[in-house]
Amino acid sequence: MVSPDTHSHARTLASPNIVIILCGNKKDLDADREVTFLEASRFAQENELMFLETSALTGENVEEGFLKCARTILNKIDSGELDPERMGSGIQYGDASLRQLRQPRGTTTQNKQQCNC
């Protein structure tokens, strides 16, 4: 289980819109469990964390953790809560060709030719 202060330090040091997922690992070893699902779930809810249990052995929910995180970030961008163009947003494009301003849903964009000279 994470230290109760770990997530608050992350929120303080990172963007206030940080996405944090609490992953309970070794889901396949249910008999050796030290923290119940209910305890972990309650902790996550009280601290505004997403929560899921994973197993590296079986692969259960491993990919889902990344997808859940990515969906949440995209939803925050779509809602305007996160602005990828703002310095310090915590979001960074990996490829310069992906750097385009996202338009709010329902608006039309004009097709502008860009010169890469």
Stockholm file with secondary structure:
# STOCKHOLM 1.0

chainA/1-117         MVSPDTHSHARTLASPNIVIILCGNKKDLDADREVTFLEASRFAQENELMFLETSALTGENVEEGFLKCARTILNKIDSGELDPERMGSGIQYGDASLRQLRQPRGTTTQNKQQCNC
#=GR chainA/1-117 SS CCCTTHHHHHHHHSCTTCCCEEEECCTTCGGGCSSCHHHHHHHHHHTTCEEEECCTTTCTTHHHHHHHHHHHHHHHHHHTSCCTTSTTSSCCCSSGGGCCCCCCTTCCCCCCCCCCC
#=GC SS_cons         CCCTTHHHHHHHHSCTTCCCEEEECCTTCGGGCSSCHHHHHHHHHHTTCEEEECCTTTCTTHHHHHHHHHHHHHHHHHHTSCCTTSTTSSCCCSSGGGCCCCCCTTCCCCCCCCCCC
//
